Amino acid sequence: MSSPTSESAATLTLPIVNDGDVVRGRQAVRDLAVAAKLSLIDQTKLVTATSELARNTLVYGGGGELRASTRHESGRVGIEVEFIDDGPGIPDMDLALTDGWTSGSGLGLGLSGAKRLVDDFEVDSSAGHGTRVRIVKWKR
């Protein structure tokens, strides 16, 4: 029996080093979502998650990069976005994913809110080793 195929188109990579980069990343992801024909609601959810995670990359990770691509897997299409930084990392993932908790002055809804907005969500982080967050929103 063959395994499901998983391919992704060319990856768009953008630096995140200032507020303008957060805006550019959000727009680039919106463009990919429109091209993939995600519904307006799913576009909005993906762009909102992208905005939150790009801002986290800038504020807490000290900057990094955003990688976005269209994914084709098992006959479905989606948009995958990764946020990568070399910052201090997240020492307590459970705490960081708790609604209302914040290590800064925000509302504490960034990671947990982004997780609720997308279909696939994974974080790879540890204290002192940076953070990688990967999200996917699939076309319905």
N, C-alpha and C positions, 0 to 999 in steps of 0.2 A: 504494500500500500504506500502511495507517495504522500509526502508531507505537504501541508499547505504552502503555497508559494507566497513569498513576501518580498516585495521589491519597493524601492523608493526612487523617486525621480532625483535629478540633480539637487543637491542640498544648497540652500541659500544660507550664507553665513554673514552675520552682521555683528560688528563690535557693539558692546554696551559700555560706554564710558561717560555718557552725560545724558541729561534729560531728553535731548533731541533724538538720541539713539533709541530711547524707549518708545518715542512716538514713531520713528521710522520702522522699528521692529513690529509694532502693533499694525501699522499700515501694510507692511509686507505680508504678515500673516493673514490679514483681512483679504488681500489680493489673492493669496493661495486658496483661501476658503471659498471665495466667490468663484474662482476658476474650477474648483472641485464640485461646485454646485451644492454646497452645504446650505441648509435652510437659513433664513435670516436669523432665526432664534439661535441656531447652532453657531453661526458666524459670530454673533454677539457674545455667546458664552466663551468661545475660543479666544476672541480678541480680549475679552475681560480678563481671562486667566493669563493670557500673554502679557497684558499690561501689569498685572500684579507680580508675576514672576520676573519680568524684566526689571521692574522697579526693585524687587528684592535683590536681584543680581547686582544692581548698581549700588544700592544703599548698604546692604549687609555683606555682599561679596566683594565690594570694592571695584566692581566692574567685571566684565567678562565677555562672553559672546552668546549670541542666539543663533541656533541652526534650525532651519525650518524646511520641510519637504512634504511633497504629496506622497502618500503611501498607498500601495495597492496590495491587499492581502486577502486571500481566499474569496476573491470576487467582490470585495468591497473597497471603497476608497475613503481615505481620511487624511487629515493634516497632522503631522508630527512636528512638535517643537521641542527643542532642547535648550536649556539655559545652563551654561557652564562657567564657573568662576574658580579662582584660586584663593578665595578668601579664607576666613578662619574656620569655616565649616559650621555644622549644626551639632552641638554637643549632646542634645537631648531631643531626638526626633519625635518621640511621643508628646513631649511638652510643646514642641514647635507646631505640631499638627492639632493642638487643642484650640478650639474656638475661644477667642477672647484673650489668649496669651500673646504677648508681644515682647520682643527684646528691645523695642524702640518706643516711639511715641505714637505708633499707629493703632488701629483698631484690633489688630491681632487676627485678621481674617484672610491674610494673604495666602499662606500655604493651604490651610483647610478650605478656604473659599474656592481657590483654584481647583483643588481636588474634586470638589462637588460639581464644578462646571464642565469637566471633561470626562471622557469614557475610560481612558487609561492614564494612570498617574504613577510615577515612580521617582523616588529620591535616593540618591547615593551621596552620602555626606558623613563626615566625621570630623571631630575637632582637629583643627590644624591642617586639614587636607582638602579644603574647598568643597564645592557642592555641584552636583549635576542633577537637574530636574528634567524629566522627560514626560511630556503630555501628548495625548492623541485624542482628536475628536473625529469620530467616524460619521460618514454620511448615512442618514437614515432613509 
